[in-house]
């Protein structure tokens, strides 16, 4: 591969990395003064978050509405649930082994006096509020991603039943979908500047706090994420389409991974994931459904961090983190807490509240794991979001068969 082709293939990720590196260096150099760059990062994030709600609604409604065969939709959704649960279980198995070998709260200096356990919250109410809203206006907020996705799927089914893409509504939706993704392309051109400025402020404001009692947990978590990426991601991708799929994943995964790492938002990385899936060759009707749902439901990085947080709290309160029941409850809570994350920066607070309430930890436990969650968030979101593209590839293999990628390459639908 000549230099021009390499530059063409990796130009945007290289520029994006350079922007983030420059931003990090400015954050280290300027310290808290780097907040002067925060407006540039906020502008970029606001643009991304403004477009994400119409993008998710229109892309899912269009994808479902264009389906003549509703059996394909059912197959996609069924395999989506299976894939998300299985990858989450693999992540949970890894972290359970790790925290038993290296307890994250060992030798901690954190002590809480007169802290008592609380009564558990209602899981049923939490699920209802995660999947639905009580007013139409609630569907216009990125904080309600799962209700938006549910409503979009229902809308798409009804569009398909009333004529699909050949109906007036279907043609309008397809045109809107093209317009929205053209807007996404324009906004993404600002990413190196916006993410660089955002990262400069992040490093400048919080860099010095990345030490202390949380250091041990971070030393455990970050290498564990790296191990998961190095081992699990290629294995998942090889299952999806062999070595060709692995090579394509490695070529196109960097942009969504960096976007998620810098913004700490799976939702903000949806456009970059959409572009990566398009270049890899994932059919649009699959990526348009899997990626938005993955941004709030497919959280392997959050599963890893949730179980470390649970183990951390067990250590803080002097309780043994052992037993099949404890492990099963931890896995269930980790997957459930990941399920209800909003996909926005700081959305992990919802999952952390869920951990505290379901395990009956006292209120004093919340700020402890909230701080831990902030320190874990960049790596967790990076792993969560980049895993959505890989999940899309796995689901494509299960829906279209083993030779899906070869067919898309032959038809010219995937980038060479």
Secondary structure, 3 states (H helix, E strand, C coil): CCHHHHHHHHHHHHHHHHHHHHHHHHHHHHHHHHHHHHHHHHHHHHHHHHHHHHHHHHHHHHHHHCCCCHHHHHHHHHHHHHHHHHHHHHHHHHHHHHHHHCCCCCCCCCCCCCCCCCCCCCHHHHHHHHHCCCCHHHHHCHHHHHHHHHHHHHHHHHHHHCCHHHCHHHHHHHHHHHHHHHHHHHHHCCHHHHHHHHHHHHHHHHHHHCCCCCHHHHHHHHHHHHHHHHHHHHHHHHHHHHHHHHHHHHHHHHHHHHHHHHHCCCCCCHHHHHHHHHHHCCCHHHHHHHHHHHHHHCCHHHHHHHHHHHHHHHHHCCCCCCCHHHHHHHHHHHHHHHHCCCCCCCCHHHHHHHHHHHHCCCCHHHHHHHHHHHHHHHHHHHHHHHHHHHHHHHHHHHHHCCCHHHHHHHHCCCCC
